[in-house]
Amino acid sequence: MADDKAFLEYIVKALVDNPNDVKIDRTVDEMGVLITMTVNSADMGKIIGRQGNTAKAIRTLLRVIGMKNNARVNLKINEPEGGRVMPEHTDHEEAPARPMQAPSMSASEASKSVDAALEDLKGI
């Protein structure tokens, strides 16, 4: 298994609730490496993240691994069966927005957990 595929599998399986449903395919062509990933539809939100930030971060890390191996690595996240149900248009008022909740950890705690995660990644 290639480094990029093994890395992606490790990261994604740690994020999702259904790690056995994670499927990763890797193809190489003249454009570079294409990694195609499918996850359980219930886990899509965890992989995409708010405003796509988690998916962007995963793609950035894969590109860094690709640069180390002189390869261009791209990630395609397949939409699962029955995913993205579009709501029907109604004339009803939308529910009021929920107020934002305060983060559960302080900035110093978050910084420490990021440092711990980076240390864990060094062992890969």
ZIPECOR-V144977 format. One record per pair of residues at least 24 apart in sequence whose C-alpha atoms are under 6 Angstrom apart, sorted by sequence separation. I is the first residue (numbers start at 0). J is the second residue. If there is no record, write none. Layout:
# ZIPECOR-V144977
i,j
I,J
I,J
This chain:
# ZIPECOR-V144977
i,j
15,42
32,71
33,72
35,74
40,79
31,71
32,72
33,73
34,74
35,75
36,76
37,77
33,74
35,76
36,77
